[in-house]
Each structure stands twice: as C-alpha cells, then as structure tokens.
Amino acid sequence: MNNPSAYAATLLRLTLGIALLAHAYLKVFVFTLPGAAAFFASQGFPAWSVYPVVAVEVLTGIAMVLGLQARIAAVISLPVLLGALSVHAGNGWVFTSPNGGWEYPAFMVVTAISVALLGSGAFALDGGKAGK
C-alpha cells in the first residue's frame, strides 16, 4: 500500500455513492415518486423538488461509485444532504427517533465534505488520488 489515505478516500467515496443511490432507489421504488413528493410537500419543500433531488442522488451516486469527478459530485450533493439534515434536525440525535434523528444526515454531510476535500482516491476511473 503506497498511500493508505487513497484507500480511505475510496471507502468514503464508495460509501457515500452507494448511500445516495440507495436513497434514490427508496424514493423511486419504495415510496414512489408521488409518495416522496407528498412527503417533501409535508416538510415545506415544493413537491416537484423530489425530481431534481432524485436526479442529484443518482448522478452524484454513480459518479462517486465510479470515481468520476468525486470532488465535484460531493459538492453537488451537499444541498440535497443539507436539505435532508434540515428535515431531521428537530427530531433528536438518534436516527431511530420518531421521524428520524439528525445524526445520519449529519454524517452524510460530513462524508460529502470529506470526499470533496480528499478526492476520488484509489480505483477511480478518473485516476484521482487522495490529497491531490
């Protein structure tokens, strides 16, 4: 292992990318887009905003999993993640709290910031290296 931080960056990038894809999957196939739109509206967001949110989750998730411009993808994902954090901010710390707590969305925000700072890491299609 020449640069252990490159592997750490890869783990963060993959974890965040997979989590973003999983959240898009939930909105499309479990809650359905109309159901997710209704939830967004109940939280004070425009119902139509579910569509760009899902697009951001899918596109940035794919970019991170593949290691394509992970820094940019992480920054682009931040407004979506901060929106999720705002929904859960008043629910308490633990995500198992009623309506979900804020620790998981906060962790995803910090992970996105970390990927933005570290870059793609090892095994990235764009050849990105941590710290460069």
N, C-alpha and C positions, 0 to 999 in steps of 0.2 A: 504494500500500500504506500504509494508515493505521497499522497496528500489526503489524509483522513478527513479533512474538512470537506473535500469534494464529495465524499460518500455521505457525509452528514447532510450536505445540501441536497443531495439526491433523495435521501429519505424524506426530508421536509417537503421537497417539490412533489414527490410521488404521493405522499400522504395528503397534501392539500389538493392536488389534482383529483385524486380518487374521491375525496370528500365532496368536492364541488360537483363532480359527475353524479355522485350518489344523491345529492340534494336536488339536482335537476331531474334525475330519474324519479324521485319521490313526487315531485311536483307534477310531472307528466303522467306517470303510470299508476301511482298510488292515490294521490289526492285528486288527480286530473287537473288540467289547466283551469277549467271553470271553478273547481273547488279551491284551488290555490288562489285564483283571482278573487274569489269571495273572501278568503282569509286575509289577503292583502288589503282589501277594502275595509274589512273589520278592524284592521290595525291603523287605518288612516292613510294608507297608500292608495293611489289610483289602481283600480282593478287591472287595467291594461298593463301596468308596470310588471306584472308577472312575466310577460313575454320577453322583454329585454333582460330581465333577471335570469330567466332560464337560458337565454342565448349567451349571456356572460358566463354563467356557470358551465355550460357545455364547452364553449370555445376556450375559456381560460383553463378549464379542467383538462381538455385534450392537449392544449399547448404545454401544460405542466407535466402531464404524464409522458409526453414525447420529448420534453426538453427543448421546446422551441420558444425562444424569447421569454423564458420563465420570469425574468425580472419585470418585463412589461406586463405579462399576464397577471402577475401577482398584484401589481399596482392597479390594473384594470379591475381586478376582483374586489379591491378594498371597499368601494362604495356599496356593493352588494353585501359584503360581510359586515360593514358598519351598520347597514340597514337592519340586518338580522340581529345584530347586537342591540340596536335601539328597541326592537320588539321585545327582547327578553330582559332588558336592563332592570325593569322594576319587579321582576319575578323572584328575586333572591339569587343566591350564589349557585346552588347545585342545579344542574340541568334536569334532574328528576323532580324539581319543584313543580307545583301546578303551573301549567303553561310554559314550562321550561325555564331554567335559570340562565344566567348570563356567562357562566364560566366557559362553556363550549364555544359560543360565538366569539368570546374574547380570545380564546386560544387560537381560533382560526384567523382572527385579525393579526395577532402576533406572529403566527406562522407565515401569513402572507407578507408581512413586513420583513421577516427573516429571509424569505425566498427573494424578495426584492433586493435585499442587501447582499445576499450570498451569490445569487445567480443560479444557473441550471445545475451545476455540479457535474458529477461523472455520469457517463452513459446518456448524455443528452445528444439529440440529433443535431443541435446547433453547435456542438463541441464546446459549450460553455463550461467554464471551470469556476469553482468556488473562489471568491476573493478577487477575481479579475474583472 
